[in-house]
């Protein structure tokens, strides 16, 4: 194993630690393993920006964006990525070079790209970060400890027809509305690619958030279902231990994406959901999504997403599905959100608790 001790000239204070590395104890890092070809998903890599293309910024562990410049040093995670509107990539890097396949700090090799995408930003892997024992540091070691999910906690899953269907807005609005209704609510992003957008959106709405990076995964693409299930249990269990009565769980991408489809077909995640909210970009997607969920034995409590921006599309979708459609403003309204969510809640509302 070729190991180089880290010196201030190799990793200066100006090195940018990306969002996916936010749980790492930087004091654990004592050197570099130059054998980057052996990296696996979650390993920490020190990289130098060579050419700035699609991702012109990186998301920092401090949860702000930073403009990228050739020559910048970044610490990122090796990982896979699935994003139909952006890149598909695999967790593979080489001394020759690698791609920044997600601005939250995921490096790998780009496999497919949406036609609107510029080429990925190119980086030069300088080495994998190692600890005092010489072991490569993987973010899995900083995962939250396993937690069970209490029986009295309500878990509502938010699924969508596709990327950019409006899932995050729907999930955050649902969580915000339930909080305004008097419940203690938390938000969880259980699958996807490490980035601070969804995380920040929950917290901007007054809802504490956790995501799969807290469970030790830079992304969940190509992760075993058992690991995703354990991450879900830990995240929801941790949110409950911190006081949440209701946990809104966003599942990334569309219902046909491999991990999402596996979750819906049969998993510990599906088994623990008390209700499902579905996000769709248009009326046809709403009908298709409700149909798919019906075939799997799941009836959404409501549909939201981009379709609800259009009153006419909403009318079409309601007529075809018979499922309530709530735009974000309705989800944020306590009375409107409880009109669809109350039947699935395991915890009493403010009025019921006051009378008890």
DACORZI-V101763 format. One record per residue. N is the residue number from 0. RES is the residue in one small letter. PSI is psi as a letter, one per 20 degrees, with the letter a starting at -180 (none if undefined). Layout:
BEGIN
n:N res:RES psi:PSI
n:N res:RES psi:PSI
END
This chain:
BEGIN
n:0 res:x psi:p
n:1 res:x psi:o
n:2 res:x psi:p
n:3 res:x psi:p
n:4 res:x psi:q
n:5 res:x psi:p
n:6 res:x psi:r
n:7 res:x psi:h
n:8 res:x psi:h
n:9 res:x psi:g
n:10 res:x psi:n
n:11 res:x psi:r
n:12 res:x psi:h
n:13 res:x psi:i
n:14 res:x psi:p
n:15 res:x psi:o
n:16 res:x psi:p
n:17 res:x psi:r
n:18 res:x psi:g
n:19 res:x psi:i
n:20 res:x psi:j
n:21 res:x psi:h
n:22 res:x psi:i
n:23 res:x psi:p
n:24 res:x psi:o
n:25 res:x psi:h
n:26 res:x psi:i
n:27 res:x psi:i
n:28 res:x psi:p
n:29 res:x psi:i
n:30 res:x psi:a
n:31 res:x psi:p
n:32 res:x psi:o
n:33 res:x psi:i
n:34 res:x psi:m
n:35 res:x psi:i
n:36 res:x psi:i
n:37 res:x psi:j
n:38 res:x psi:q
n:39 res:x psi:r
n:40 res:x psi:p
n:41 res:x psi:i
n:42 res:x psi:q
n:43 res:x psi:p
n:44 res:x psi:p
n:45 res:x psi:p
n:46 res:x psi:q
n:47 res:x psi:p
n:48 res:x psi:p
n:49 res:x psi:g
n:50 res:x psi:p
n:51 res:x psi:p
n:52 res:x psi:d
n:53 res:x psi:g
n:54 res:x psi:o
n:55 res:x psi:i
n:56 res:x psi:q
n:57 res:x psi:q
n:58 res:x psi:p
n:59 res:x psi:r
n:60 res:x psi:h
n:61 res:x psi:j
n:62 res:x psi:l
n:63 res:x psi:r
n:64 res:x psi:q
n:65 res:x psi:p
n:66 res:x psi:p
n:67 res:x psi:q
n:68 res:x psi:q
n:69 res:x psi:p
n:70 res:x psi:i
n:71 res:x psi:q
n:72 res:x psi:p
n:73 res:x psi:q
n:74 res:x psi:o
n:75 res:x psi:r
n:76 res:x psi:p
n:77 res:x psi:p
n:78 res:x psi:r
n:79 res:x psi:r
n:80 res:x psi:q
n:81 res:x psi:o
n:82 res:x psi:n
n:83 res:x psi:h
n:84 res:x psi:i
n:85 res:x psi:d
n:86 res:x psi:q
n:87 res:x psi:p
n:88 res:x psi:q
n:89 res:x psi:q
n:90 res:x psi:m
n:91 res:x psi:p
n:92 res:x psi:r
n:93 res:x psi:q
n:94 res:x psi:h
n:95 res:x psi:h
n:96 res:x psi:r
n:97 res:x psi:r
n:98 res:x psi:q
n:99 res:x psi:o
n:100 res:x psi:i
n:101 res:x psi:p
n:102 res:x psi:i
n:103 res:x psi:i
n:104 res:x psi:l
n:105 res:x psi:p
n:106 res:x psi:q
n:107 res:x psi:b
n:108 res:x psi:p
n:109 res:x psi:p
n:110 res:x psi:g
n:111 res:x psi:q
n:112 res:x psi:q
n:113 res:x psi:q
n:114 res:x psi:h
n:115 res:x psi:i
n:116 res:x psi:q
n:117 res:x psi:r
n:118 res:x psi:q
n:119 res:x psi:q
n:120 res:x psi:p
n:121 res:x psi:p
n:122 res:x psi:q
n:123 res:x psi:o
n:124 res:x psi:p
n:125 res:x psi:h
n:126 res:x psi:r
n:127 res:x psi:p
n:128 res:x psi:p
n:129 res:x psi:r
n:130 res:x psi:a
n:131 res:x psi:h
n:132 res:x psi:i
n:133 res:x psi:j
n:134 res:x psi:p
n:135 res:x psi:p
n:136 res:x psi:p
n:137 res:x psi:q
n:138 res:x psi:i
n:139 res:x psi:h
n:140 res:x psi:i
n:141 res:x psi:j
n:142 res:x psi:q
n:143 res:x psi:q
n:144 res:x psi:q
n:145 res:x psi:q
n:146 res:x psi:q
n:147 res:x psi:r
n:148 res:x psi:o
n:149 res:x psi:q
n:150 res:x psi:h
n:151 res:x psi:j
n:152 res:x psi:p
n:153 res:x psi:p
n:154 res:x psi:o
n:155 res:x psi:p
n:156 res:x psi:q
n:157 res:x psi:o
n:158 res:x psi:r
n:159 res:x psi:r
n:160 res:x psi:h
n:161 res:x psi:r
n:162 res:x psi:q
n:163 res:x psi:k
n:164 res:x psi:i
n:165 res:x psi:k
n:166 res:x psi:g
n:167 res:x psi:g
n:168 res:x psi:g
n:169 res:x psi:g
n:170 res:x psi:g
n:171 res:x psi:g
n:172 res:x psi:g
n:173 res:x psi:g
n:174 res:x psi:g
n:175 res:x psi:g
n:176 res:x psi:g
n:177 res:x psi:h
n:178 res:x psi:g
n:179 res:x psi:h
n:180 res:x psi:i
n:181 res:x psi:j
n:182 res:x psi:q
n:183 res:x psi:o
n:184 res:x psi:q
n:185 res:x psi:q
n:186 res:x psi:q
n:187 res:x psi:p
n:188 res:x psi:o
n:189 res:x psi:h
n:190 res:x psi:r
n:191 res:x psi:b
n:192 res:x psi:p
n:193 res:x psi:o
n:194 res:x psi:q
n:195 res:x psi:i
n:196 res:x psi:g
n:197 res:x psi:h
n:198 res:x psi:g
n:199 res:x psi:h
n:200 res:x psi:g
n:201 res:x psi:g
n:202 res:x psi:h
n:203 res:x psi:h
n:204 res:x psi:j
n:205 res:x psi:j
n:206 res:x psi:o
n:207 res:x psi:q
n:208 res:x psi:q
n:209 res:x psi:q
n:210 res:x psi:r
n:211 res:x psi:h
n:212 res:x psi:h
n:213 res:x psi:h
n:214 res:x psi:j
n:215 res:x psi:k
n:216 res:x psi:p
n:217 res:x psi:h
n:218 res:x psi:r
n:219 res:x psi:i
n:220 res:x psi:p
n:221 res:x psi:j
n:222 res:x psi:q
n:223 res:x psi:q
n:224 res:x psi:h
n:225 res:x psi:h
n:226 res:x psi:h
n:227 res:x psi:g
n:228 res:x psi:g
n:229 res:x psi:h
n:230 res:x psi:g
n:231 res:x psi:g
n:232 res:x psi:g
n:233 res:x psi:g
n:234 res:x psi:g
n:235 res:x psi:g
n:236 res:x psi:h
n:237 res:x psi:g
n:238 res:x psi:g
n:239 res:x psi:g
n:240 res:x psi:h
n:241 res:x psi:j
n:242 res:x psi:i
n:243 res:x psi:p
n:244 res:x psi:h
n:245 res:x psi:p
n:246 res:x psi:p
n:247 res:x psi:p
n:248 res:x psi:o
n:249 res:x psi:p
n:250 res:x psi:p
n:251 res:x psi:r
n:252 res:x psi:a
n:253 res:x psi:r
n:254 res:x psi:i
n:255 res:x psi:i
n:256 res:x psi:q
n:257 res:x psi:g
n:258 res:x psi:h
n:259 res:x psi:g
n:260 res:x psi:g
n:261 res:x psi:h
n:262 res:x psi:g
n:263 res:x psi:h
n:264 res:x psi:h
n:265 res:x psi:o
n:266 res:x psi:r
n:267 res:x psi:h
n:268 res:x psi:g
n:269 res:x psi:g
n:270 res:x psi:h
n:271 res:x psi:i
n:272 res:x psi:p
n:273 res:x psi:h
n:274 res:x psi:r
n:275 res:x psi:p
n:276 res:x psi:p
n:277 res:x psi:p
n:278 res:x psi:p
n:279 res:x psi:q
n:280 res:x psi:h
n:281 res:x psi:r
n:282 res:x psi:g
n:283 res:x psi:g
n:284 res:x psi:h
n:285 res:x psi:g
n:286 res:x psi:g
n:287 res:x psi:g
n:288 res:x psi:g
n:289 res:x psi:h
n:290 res:x psi:g
n:291 res:x psi:g
n:292 res:x psi:g
n:293 res:x psi:g
n:294 res:x psi:h
n:295 res:x psi:j
n:296 res:x psi:k
n:297 res:x psi:p
n:298 res:x psi:o
n:299 res:x psi:q
n:300 res:x psi:h
n:301 res:x psi:r
n:302 res:x psi:q
n:303 res:x psi:b
n:304 res:x psi:a
n:305 res:x psi:h
n:306 res:x psi:h
n:307 res:x psi:i
n:308 res:x psi:i
n:309 res:x psi:o
n:310 res:x psi:h
n:311 res:x psi:g
n:312 res:x psi:h
n:313 res:x psi:g
n:314 res:x psi:g
n:315 res:x psi:g
n:316 res:x psi:h
n:317 res:x psi:g
n:318 res:x psi:h
n:319 res:x psi:h
n:320 res:x psi:h
n:321 res:x psi:j
n:322 res:x psi:p
n:323 res:x psi:q
n:324 res:x psi:p
n:325 res:x psi:o
n:326 res:x psi:r
n:327 res:x psi:h
n:328 res:x psi:h
n:329 res:x psi:h
n:330 res:x psi:h
n:331 res:x psi:i
n:332 res:x psi:p
n:333 res:x psi:g
n:334 res:x psi:g
n:335 res:x psi:g
n:336 res:x psi:h
n:337 res:x psi:h
n:338 res:x psi:h
n:339 res:x psi:h
n:340 res:x psi:h
n:341 res:x psi:g
n:342 res:x psi:i
n:343 res:x psi:i
n:344 res:x psi:p
n:345 res:x psi:i
n:346 res:x psi:q
n:347 res:x psi:q
n:348 res:x psi:r
n:349 res:x psi:g
n:350 res:x psi:g
n:351 res:x psi:h
n:352 res:x psi:h
n:353 res:x psi:h
n:354 res:x psi:i
n:355 res:x psi:none
END
